[in-house]
Amino acid sequence: ESLLMASILRRHGLPVLPEEIGFSVDEFVKAVDYAPQTRPGRFTILEHLNLSTDQIRDAYADYATTISS
């Protein structure tokens, strides 16, 4: 599904990777890691998944590999 969504976004000229909007992978990982703190009292998928920084980095790497193939 990631590959399909990425191809649709690309077809419309939209970015699918953080680098395409000027963020490094490290900046993206830090932003995702920090995101739950920006909305105290709000439960999101990020709280549910409760990913460590390494897990966020691994999930991003898997996504990037998938859409690059």
N, C-alpha and C positions, 0 to 999 in steps of 0.2 A: 504494500500500500504506500510506503514511503516513496518508492520509485515513481509510482503513478502520480502522486501528489506533487512531487518535485518536478516532473515533466510538465504537468499542467501549469504550475507556477512559472516555470521557465518559458513556456510557450507565450505567456503574457508579459514576459520581461521582468518578472519579479524575482527577488533574491531568495535563495534557499539555504545559504550558508552564512554564518556570521561575518566571514571575511568579505562577503559581497556587499555588506553595509558598513564596512570599516572597523569591525571588531576582530581582535585576535581570538584564538580559541581560548586562551587563558581568561580574557575579559568576559567571554561568553559564559564560561564555566563559573566564574566568580559571580556573575549576575544571576544565574540560575540558582546558585547556592544561597545567595542573599535574598532572593525574591520572596520567600515565605515571611521574612521579617518586615516586609514593606506593608503588609495588610494584617496587622494583629487582629485576632478574633475571626479571621476569615479562613475557612478550611478549603484548601485547593488540592489538586492532584499531587503537587509537590510535597505537601505535608503527608499525604497518604503514602507516597512512595518512600519518603524519608531517605533519600539517597545521600551517600557520602560524596565528598568532592571527587574522589577517584571513580565512584560509580557514575557520576554525572559526566566526567571526562570519557569514560568507557562507552556510555550510551551515545554520546555525541560522536565518538570515533566510529562506532557501529553504523550510525545514521549516515555519516559522511562517506563511509566506505560503500554502503548500500546505494546511495544516490549517485555515486561516482562510477558505478559499474555499468 
